[in-house]
Amino acid sequence: MQAVFLVLGALIVASAAAAKTEPGAATMNFIVMRNGNQIGTTTMRISRDGAGTLAEIVTHIEVKIAYITVYHYDQNETESWVDGKLVAMNSETDDNGRQHKVSVTRSGDTLSVDADGKVAEVDPTVIPVSLWNASLMRQTTAISPLDGTLTPVSVIDHGEEPLVLQGRPTTAHHYSVRTSFPQEVWYDREHQLLKVELRGSDGSKIQYQPG
């Protein structure tokens, strides 16, 4: 069950348009579906101010069988960027009772990751496994917001293709992305994440709908 939901902490967003709340900021709310049943929500807020970008992601997942919770996942993550460079990331995760805390900080050309109290320096060009950021499609390694580990990234570019979102046809750029597991992602021409699809390790179908 755990492997089914690791991706949720990496900012899964699907089949929805951003709701503009103020200049330079967008908030998106989604419900998460598993085999046709709602299991949680994801909220993403992206704020831009000049050269700076702040991403705030909150995810809550709760899977029940016969009214008994068999899995829960809660994550709060923030990313701070300046001039396209990651300057800080902080995440706190409760993965079905396993607690993780990750902090990423930049000092000049040095990027340090504190993962559950263990500190290491990493390649200063790596970024988090966060699908809101289309530049992940150009990476070969990225930082997991769940536990701070470095995760290989492989991408297949399928190019542009027609897509229907909320009953409206559009054109989207489709990628197959493998990090800890495979997933299909679509972006619009402004690199806004539009849709994500994946299968859980147990074969369950994970879908996302505007909330």
C-alpha positions in Angstrom: 0.0 0.0 0.0 2.8 2.4 0.8 4.2 2.4 -2.7 0.8 3.4 -4.1 0.9 6.8 -2.4 4.5 7.9 -2.3 3.9 10.0 -5.4 1.3 12.1 -3.6 3.9 13.8 -1.6 5.5 14.9 -4.8 2.7 17.0 -5.8 0.3 15.1 -8.0 -2.2 17.4 -9.9 -4.6 16.3 -12.6 -7.3 17.4 -14.9 -7.8 20.8 -13.4 -7.2 24.5 -14.1 -5.6 26.9 -11.6 -7.9 29.2 -9.8 -6.3 32.7 -9.8 -6.4 34.2 -6.3 -4.2 37.3 -6.8 -1.6 38.5 -9.3 1.4 36.2 -9.4 -0.3 33.5 -7.3 -2.5 30.5 -8.1 -4.2 27.9 -5.8 -5.4 24.5 -7.0 -7.5 22.1 -5.0 -8.0 18.5 -6.0 -9.7 15.4 -4.8 -7.8 12.1 -5.1 -9.6 9.0 -6.2 -8.6 5.4 -6.0 -10.7 2.9 -7.9 -13.5 5.4 -8.0 -13.5 6.2 -4.3 -12.2 9.4 -2.8 -9.2 8.9 -0.5 -7.9 12.4 0.0 -7.1 15.9 -1.2 -4.1 17.9 -2.5 -3.8 21.6 -2.4 -1.1 23.5 -4.2 -0.3 27.2 -4.1 2.3 28.8 -6.3 3.3 32.4 -5.6 5.6 34.4 -7.9 7.2 37.7 -7.0 9.8 39.0 -9.4 12.6 36.4 -9.5 11.2 34.5 -6.6 8.8 31.5 -6.6 7.2 29.9 -3.5 5.5 26.6 -3.8 3.3 25.3 -1.0 1.8 21.8 -1.1 -0.5 20.1 1.4 -1.6 16.5 0.9 -3.9 14.4 3.0 -4.7 10.7 2.1 -6.7 8.2 4.1 -7.6 4.8 2.8 -10.4 2.9 4.6 -11.6 -0.6 4.2 -14.9 -1.4 5.9 -14.7 2.0 7.7 -11.3 1.1 9.2 -8.3 3.2 8.2 -5.7 1.0 6.7 -3.4 3.7 5.4 -2.8 7.4 5.9 -0.4 9.9 4.5 0.0 13.6 5.4 2.6 15.9 4.0 3.3 19.6 4.1 6.0 20.9 1.8 7.3 24.3 0.8 9.9 25.1 -1.9 11.6 28.5 -2.3 13.2 29.4 -5.7 15.2 32.4 -6.9 16.2 32.9 -10.5 15.3 29.3 -11.3 17.5 27.9 -8.5 16.2 26.0 -5.5 17.2 27.9 -2.4 15.3 26.0 0.3 12.8 23.1 0.7 11.1 22.0 3.9 8.8 19.0 4.2 7.2 17.1 7.1 5.5 13.8 6.3 3.5 11.3 8.3 3.7 8.2 6.1 1.3 5.8 7.9 2.9 6.5 11.2 6.5 6.9 9.9 7.6 10.4 10.5 10.0 12.2 8.2 11.4 15.7 8.2 13.5 17.1 5.3 15.2 20.4 5.0 17.2 21.6 2.0 19.3 24.8 2.2 21.6 26.6 -0.3 24.7 28.5 0.6 26.3 29.9 -2.6 26.9 26.9 -4.8 26.4 24.4 -2.0 23.1 22.5 -1.5 22.7 20.7 1.7 20.0 18.1 2.6 19.1 17.4 6.2 17.0 14.2 6.1 15.7 13.1 9.5 18.8 14.5 11.1 21.4 13.2 8.6 23.1 16.0 6.6 24.7 15.6 3.2 25.8 17.9 0.4 24.4 17.1 -3.0 24.8 18.4 -6.6 23.6 22.0 -6.4 21.6 21.6 -9.6 19.3 18.9 -8.3 15.7 19.8 -7.6 12.8 18.1 -5.7 10.6 15.4 -7.3 7.8 17.9 -7.7 5.6 17.6 -10.8 4.4 21.2 -10.6 7.9 22.1 -11.9 8.2 21.0 -15.5 12.0 21.4 -15.4 11.9 18.0 -13.6 11.5 16.6 -17.1 15.1 17.6 -17.8 16.6 16.0 -14.7 18.3 12.6 -14.3 18.3 12.8 -10.4 16.1 14.6 -8.0 15.5 14.9 -4.2 12.5 13.0 -2.7 10.4 15.4 -0.5 9.4 12.3 1.4 12.7 11.3 2.9 15.4 13.4 1.2 16.9 10.5 -0.8 18.3 11.1 -4.3 16.0 9.4 -6.8 16.9 8.6 -10.4 14.6 10.2 -13.0 14.0 8.9 -16.5 11.6 10.6 -19.0 10.1 9.6 -22.3 8.9 12.6 -24.3 5.7 11.8 -26.3 5.3 15.3 -27.7 2.1 17.2 -28.0 -1.3 15.4 -28.2 -5.0 16.3 -27.9 -6.4 16.1 -24.4 -9.9 16.7 -23.0 -10.1 18.3 -19.5 -13.4 19.0 -17.8 -15.1 18.5 -21.2 -12.9 21.0 -23.0 -10.4 20.0 -25.7 -6.9 21.3 -25.4 -3.4 20.4 -26.5 -0.9 19.1 -24.0 2.7 17.9 -23.9 2.8 14.2 -22.7 5.6 12.6 -20.8 6.2 9.2 -19.2 8.2 9.8 -16.0 9.8 7.2 -13.8 11.1 8.2 -10.4 10.4 5.6 -7.7 7.6 4.3 -10.0 6.1 5.2 -13.4 3.5 7.8 -14.0 2.0 9.7 -17.0 2.0 13.5 -16.9 0.7 16.3 -19.2 1.6 20.0 -19.3 0.1 22.9 -21.2 2.2 25.2 -23.5 3.0 27.4 -20.5 4.4 24.4 -18.6 1.4 24.3 -16.2 0.8 20.7 -15.0 -2.6 19.5 -16.3 -3.0 15.8 -15.6 -1.3 12.8 -14.0 -2.2 9.2 -14.1 -0.6 6.2 -12.4 -1.3 2.6 -11.3 -0.6 1.6 -7.7 1.7 -1.4 -7.0 -1.5 -3.3 -6.2 -3.0 -2.5 -9.6 -5.3 0.2 -8.2 -6.2 3.1 -10.5 -5.3 6.5 -9.1 -7.2 9.5 -10.6 -7.4 13.2 -9.7 -10.3 15.5 -10.0 -10.8 19.2 -9.3 -12.2 19.7 -5.8 
